[in-house]
């Protein structure tokens, strides 16, 4: 498995992320999300909504992974968006 996805799984176990489109959008809006993983196979509407919110609040978005890869990494099903809330894990993910 990809090391970033492995670290994403650890982040999930440590409650350092939120998932689901609505949760991620709200997290961006209220400043708790510092980085977003957006599935590259998400719908155009979901992508636009999350990109627009991320651009406005200057939150970086990564679209390198499919929903299947992201979902498997965090142990949940059908996740199109994941927001990292723990800045220490973000440092690890960016290495």
C-alpha positions, -999 to +999 in steps of 0.1 A: +000+000+000+010+036-006+028+052+024+005+082+023-025+060+025-009+040+054-004+073+073-040+083+064-052+051+081-031+060+112-045+095+112-081+080+111-073+058+141-060+088+160-092+108+152-071+133+132-095+135+102-131+139+092-148+124+062-178+129+041-185+159+018-207+179+042-184+174+072-153+184+051-170+215+037-181+225+072-146+218+086-130+240+059-155+268+067-148+267+104-111+263+101-107+228+115-095+212+082-060+221+071-058+197+041-083+178+019-081+146+000-107+146-027-114+115-047-105+118-083-137+100-092-160+122-072-189+139-090-183+172-108-207+189-083-188+176-053-154+185-067-166+221-075-181+226-041-150+214-022-125+231-045-144+264-043-146+263-005-109+252-003-098+280-026-117+306-007-102+295+027-068+286+012-068+249+020-048+226-002-066+198-020-051+165-032-069+146-059-044+118-064-065+089-051-098+072-060-127+069-036-119+032-032-083+039-022-093+067+003-122+046+017-100+015+022-072+036+038-096+049+066-117+018+069-150+033+058-170+029+026-178+054-001-157+083+010-152+110-016-137+136+007-114+135+037-103+165+057-071+164+078-077+181+111-044+172+129-016+195+117+011+171+130-002+143+108-003+167+079+035+172+084+040+134+082+017+131+051+036+158+033+071+142+038 
